[in-house]
Amino acid sequence: MQPVLNVDDVRDVEQALVKEGVSLSELMRRAGAAAAQEVARHEGTSSVVIFAGFGNNGGDGWVAAERLQSQGCSVTVVTPVEPAQVKSDLAHVVAVSAERANVPVLVAPPREKIESLLSTTDVVLDAMLGTGFRGELKAPFDVWIDCINRSGVRVVAVDVPSGLSAQTGKASSSTVVADSTITMIALKPGLLTDDGRDVCGSLVVAPLAEQTSRLVVEADPVAWRNEPEDYLDVMVPPTSSVDKFSRGSVLVVGGSTRYIGAPVLAARAAARSGAGYVTLAVPEPVVQTVQAHVAEIPVIGMPYDPSCGSFAADAREEMAELALKNTAVVAGPGIMVNASTTAVVAGLLQCDVPLVLDADALNCLARLTSGRLDSFPELIRRTSPLVLTPHRRELGRLVGLADTPPSTLSAALEAARRIVWSEGGSEVCVVAKGTATACVGVDIALLPKPGPAALATAGSGDVLAGIMGSTLAKTAGMVENENLPLLCSYACEVHGIAGDIAAERYGSRGVMAGDVVDAVGLAVDLLEEQASL
């Protein structure tokens, strides 16, 4: 796993390194050397243009310039001010040093000069703005960035692409689009989510000191990014000694006269991801229609309320009895939100069986708690695992932020922690879905590798819910609740890989949720293969 630190925590680690004898000037020299190494890693690199800003990020660029020139590269530094006028004390020293080493410098050149320079270079090193950037860019950086992005030259960003917030992942109107980003000390949230996914390219972490790993852990990472091998602890070992009952059974509770497809997608995804037996419980009037789409899956009709088009309140007891006969339950896809479905969800919460609440079940939960789930911890306190899978708007409804839902990964992590920390037990995990999904437990938050943009399609969340239910069913009794975030992260990665496979088949904009379902089995095999390498 790779730790992810908030920007302020990275600064704390830097200060801790200073206390352990690694000066800030030495950190800058190591950062610049790491940036130079990343640039030189690309074959055929003989000329480099470095865009340096006013502060310490620019200082890293000046160090890289002197290092690359000593290695035989043709280097030019583009700077808004003369080296002697750089105000940051650390950056001033290395800028003057580079000038004394006869590194060519262009001070505030016109656009035409920059365009001409870029037309003959191999690599651009972006060292304009660092992790402290906020708001919108000002001249000359906005012009420089436009020239860089239009040039088509390979770009390496130092710490963070200029124009991107390393904390929020939000980009300004002018932001460097990098081919790779070498970030210092540890990953930051903004590099992994929202606009960061489009502009960072491949990510490389430069720890800068041997003490860094320990100090980063002591700084209490806001999250951890998973690697495939991390899932070995929660994967069921392959065996031929198996039958449909030993692979677990999943009950999917969903559907209404308005939304028939959602529970079908969830049930098919549960079956495709390895559950031995899947049952689908839907309102009585839609049984025949649903059955026509899932020949392999039994469909059970439940009491129906014609006034709302979904389950009647009378279904609560019958549904609870059915739930207890299964290894795991998925509830929510397409049920709509009303008093009757809210009663059904409340009944399922009282069942001692692994439970996934998705879609409208989450909105029912918000209704049940007046939009303040974190104030009703007793409602979700249970023995068996409970997984909540809200997207950002649903997460906002659960914690009193319906009008201002979390808009960044950091905000989503904070909102999800309000829920799990209020309950305080390891049996609850919030899967906060977004451009970067976070699986948040009471002790840890994990960031599975995100899937492609092709997953941004109606029904994709229903597919994930089915995969999640199947994953809980297959591992019931084998995985401790403490590993629930890792188990959820595994399900998210299966979903993401299935999205990749579907996108290869149908194109990045042509994927429908059913296409993802059909790729789930292949995705399970592929992830297990990657984890075993």
N, C-alpha and C positions, 0 to 999 in steps of 0.2 A: 504494500500500500504506500502511496505517496501522500505526505501531509499537505494540507492547504491552510495557509495562514491569512488572516485579515491583514491589510496593509499596515495598520498601526502595530500589530503584533510582530511583523517583520522588522519594524524599526526597533522594537524592544529586543529582538534577538541580536540585532546589530550592536546595540548598547551592551548586551550581555557578552558578546564576543570581545568588545573593547575591554571589559572588566577581566576577561580571561587572557588578555595580552595581545589581541589582534587589533591593531589600531584602525581607525576609519580610513586613513590614507592607504594602509596595506589592503584593506577590503576593496578600495577603489582600484588599486593596481591589479588585484586578483580578478575583479569583475571585468576590467578592460582586457586582461589577458584571456579570460574565458570567451569574451566576445570576439577577440581576434582569432582564437582557435576555431570558433564556430564558423567564422567567415572563411578561414583557410581550409576548412574541411571539404569544401566544394571543389572538385577537380577543375583545373583550368582557370582558377582565380589568379589573375595577374594585376588587375587594377581595381581599386576600391575607392568609392566616394563615401565619406563619413559626414553625416549631418549632425552637428553638435549644438546642444542648447546651452542655456545660461548656467544650469545647475550641475548637480552631481551626476546626473545621467549623461550630460555632456562630457563631464570629466571621464567617465568610463570610455566614451568615444575617443577622447584625446589619448588616453593610455593605449587603446587598441590601435590608433593610428601610428604611434611610435613603434609599437610592437610589430605591426604588419610591415612597416617600412624596413625595419631591421631584418625581416625575413625575405626581403627582395620584392615585395609588392609595390606597385605604383599607387601611392595614396594621395588623396586630396581631402582636406577638411573644409567643409562649408560651415561658417559660423556667423552669427549676427553681429558679433563685436570682435575687436582685436583680442588675441590671447591675453594680453596684459590687462584688458578691461573686464575679463570674466570675474564676476563678483564673488561667487562661492570660493571660499579659501582653498578647499581641497582641489576643486576644478581649476582654479587659477594656477596652482603649482604645476599640475600636469599639462595644462595648455601651454604654459611658457616653456616647459621642458620639451614638448613636442616641437615648438617653434625653433628652439635652439638646436634640435636634432635635424633641422631643415625639412621638416614635413611641410609640403606646400599647403598654403592656407588661402581660401577665398573668403573675404569679408563682405557680407551682405550683397552678393552678386545679383544682377538683374535676372529676370526669368529666362531670357534668351541664353545667358551664359550657363545657367543650370541645365537647361534642356540640351545644350551642346555637350556639356560635360557628361551627362547621363547617357548620351548616345554612344559613347565610346568606353563605358565602364562595364565591368563584369558583375560587381556586387555593390549594393548600397547598404551601409550600416546606419540604422536609425537610432541616434542617441540624442534626440531633441528633447523629449519630455519623459519624465519617469513616472513613478507610482504616485507622486503627489499631484498629478494633473487633475484639475476640476474644470467644469464648464466648457466654454468654447475656445477654439484656437484664435490667436491674433497673428497679425503679420510679424515676421515674414513666414512663420511656420505653415500657415494655411497654403501659401503659394508653393512652398517647397514640397509639401505633401502632395499637392495636386500634380506637380511635375514628376514626383517619384512614382505615383500610381499610374500615370499615363505612360511612363517610360517602358514598362514591361521588364525592367531589370530585376534580377533576383534581389530580395530584400531580407536582411536579418535585423530584427528589432532587439534592442537592449532593454531587458526587464519587461517592457510592455510596449506595444506599438503606439507611437505618439498619436494622441487624440482619443485613446481608449482609457476609460477608468478601470484601473486594475482591481478596484473594489467592487464596482457595480456591474461591470461588463457593458456599460452603455458607451456608445461612441459619439463623438462630436460630428458635426457636419463634414469636417475634413479629418480623416483618420488614415494613417498608414496601413496598407494591406500588406502584411509581411508573409514571406514564405516560411520563415521560422522565427521563433522568439526564444532568446536565451534569457531566462529569468533568474534572478539572484535569490539565494537563501532557500526559497520554497515557492511552490505554486501559490497564486492568489486567486480569489473567487472569480474576478472579472475576466480572467484568461480562459475560463472554462464554460462560460455561459453567455447567452444572448449575443450581442454583437462580437464578443470576444471569439466566438467559434468561427466567425467569418474572416477575422483580420489577423489572428495570431499565427496561423500556419501550424507547423509542428512545434511542439514545446520541448525545450531542454532546460533542465534545472542545474544551475551552478551553485553548489553549496558554499564555496569559498573558503571553508575551514573545516578541519577534522572534527571540531566541537559542534558543528552546526546541527547535525542530526539529533544529538542529545538536547540541545537548547531549543530546537524547534518543537520537539515533543513536550518539553517542559513548558513551552508557551501555550500549550493546550490548543492544538489545531482546531479550526472551526469545522473542518471536515477532512475526510481522507478519500483520495481517488484510488479505486481498485485496479488491480492487475488480475488477469485471468487465473493465475495460480492461486490467488486468494480464495477462490471458490472451492478448492479441493476439500476444505473442511466441512462443506455443506452439501456436497454432491453425493448422490446415492451410488455406491460402487456397482458397476454393471455386472449382471449375473443372469444365467439362463434358468436359475431356480426361482421362477416368478410366475404369478398368475394375475388375473385382472383384479383380484381382491387385495393381493399384497402390494399392488401399485397404487392403492388408495382410491377413494371414491369422493367425487365432488358434486355437491348440490348447487346449482345455479338458480337463484331466485330473481326473476326479472320479468320485464315485459308489461305491456298494456295494449289496449286497442289502438293507441296512437304509435307506440314504439314496439314493433314486433322484432325487428332485426337485431337490436342490441343484445338481448339474452342469447340469441342464436350464435352471435359472434363469440360471446364469452364462453358458451358451452363448447363450441367447436375448438376454441383455443385451448381450453382445459384438456380436451381429449387429445389434441395434436401434441401437447407438451408432455404427455406421458401418463396422465391419470388412467387407471385401469377401468374406471366406471364413472360415467357422468350422468346425472339426472337433471332435468330442467323443469322447474316449477313455474307455471305461468297462469294468468287469469283464465278461467274456463273457456270463454268465448274464442280465444286465439289458439287453442290447443291444436286443432287440425291444421291451421296455417303454419304454425311453428313446426309441427311434426313433419310436414312436407319438406322442410329444409334440413332436417337432422335425422336421417334414417337410422343412424347407429345409436341415437341418444333417446332414452325414454322421456316422454313429456307428460307431466302430471298437471291436471287442471285444478286450480284452487278457487275458493269462493271469490266471487266477482262483485264489484260495486258499480252498477251501470251509471251512477251519477258522476263518477270520476274516471271510468274507463280502466280501472286497475284493480288491485286486490281489495277485497272487503276486509273490514276489521276482524270478521269472523275467521279469516285465514291465519290469524296469529298463532293460535294453539296448534292447528294442524301443521303449520309450517315448522313450528318448533319441534314437534314430534318427528317430522321428516328430517330435519337438520341433524338431530341426534343419531340418526342411522347412517350418517356419512362421516368421512374423515375430515372434510373441510367444506366450508360454505362460502359462496360468492353471492353477495346481494347488492342490488341497486340498478343494474343496467335496464333503463327504460321503464322503471316502475312509476315514475312521476311522483309529485310531492303533494300529499294531502293527509288528512287525519288518519285515514285507514292505513296507508303505506307507512306512515310514521309509527303506528302501533305495531305493524309487522316487524319493522326494523328494531324497535324496542324489545320485542319478544326474542328476536334472534340474538341480541346482545346478552340475554340472560342464559343462552345455551352454552354449555361447556364443550365447545367445539371450535377449532381454528376458523376464524371468520375474516373475510375480506369485505369491506364496505366501500363501494365505488359509486360514482355518478349520483343518481337521485337518492341513494341511501345516505350519502353524505349530507345532502340538502335536507333530508328528513332529520338527520342527527342535529343539524344546525337549528331546525325548527323545534326539535325536542328540547334544546338547551338555550333557546332564544338568542342564538348566535354567539354563545359564550361557552363553548365546550370546555375550555380550560377552567371554568368555574364549577364544573360538574364532574370532577374526576371519578366519583363513585360510579358513574354511569358506564365507564369503560374499564373499570377495575375488574379483572377476571383472571382465571388461571390459564386458559388456553390463549394462543396468540390471537391478537387483533391487529389487522392491517388496514389503515385508512389510506386511500389513494387519491387525494384531491389535486386538481390542477390549481393554479394560483387563485383564481376567482373563488373556487369552492373552499380553498384554505382560508381565504379572507372571510367568507361567511361563517366559518367555524369558530373564528376568534374575534368577532366583533369588528372586522375590517371589510365589510361588504362593499362599502363605498370607496375604499382605498385599499384594494387587495395588494399583497406583496408584488412588487414589480421587478425585483432582482433576486438572485440566488441568496444573497445575504439576508434579505428581508424574509424570504420563504423559510430559510433555516431558523430564523428567530421565531417566526409564527409557529412552525412545527414544534419547536422546543417548548413553547408555551403549553402545548397539549401534552407532550410526553412527560415533561417535568412536573406538570400539575398532578398527573396520575402517579408518576414515580416508579412504575414497575417495568420490568424488562419484557413484559408480554405485549407491549404496544409499540407499533412502529408506524410512523407517518411517512408515506411515500409522496413527497412533495414534487409533483410532476411539473416539468418546464423544459426549456431548452437545455438545461442541465438538471436532471432529476436527483433529488437528495433523499436517501433512505435514513430517516432520523429516528434513533432510539434514545433511551434515557442516558446512555453512556457514550454514544458515538454517532456520528453522521457520516454516511458513505456516499460517494459519488460514482455510480456506475458509468461506464463509457456510454455516452449518449448515442442514440440512434440517429438516422438521417432525417432531414427535413421532410422526406416522403411520409413520415409517420404523422405529420400534421394533417390528418384527414379524419372525417367523422367515423366513429366506431373504433378508432385505434385504442382508446382507453379501455373499451370493453374487452378488446383482445388481451391487453395487459392484465386486466382483472382475472380473466380466465387462466392465463399463465400463472398468475400469482396463486390462485386457488389450487391449481394442480401441483405447484411447487410445495405448498404447505401440506397437501395430502400425501405426496410421495415421501416426504421426510417426517411425517408425524411420528413422534416418539423417538426419533433419531437425532434431532437437532435441538439443542437447548435454546430457551427463549433469549439468552444473551446473544445468540447468533442470528436473531431474527432480522436485524438490519442487513446482514450479509446475505441471508436467504432471499430477502426482498430485492437486494441489489442484483443477485444472480438472475432473478426473474426479469428484471428490467433489462439486463444485458441480452438475455434470450430474445426479448421483444425487439431490442435495437438491431441485433444481428438479423432477425427475421425481416425487419424493415430494409436492411441492406440488400438481402437476397431478393426481396420483392422489387426494390428499385432497379436492380440489375435486369430483372425480367420485364418490367413494365415502364421503366423510365422514372426519373426523379419526381415528376409531377403526375404520373399516371397511376400511382398506387392507390388501391382501395383497401379497406380494412380486411376484407375477405382474402385478398392476396397475401397479406401479412399472416393470416391464420394458416394458409397453405404452406408457408415457409417455416413455421414454428418448429416442426420436428427436425428439419435440417439444421436450424439454428441451435437446438439443444445439443445435437451431435457435434457441431462445429465448436461451440464453447467448451464442451468437455474435452475435445481434442486440443484446443489451445491451452487449457488449464494443465494438461498433462505433459506439455512439451518441456 
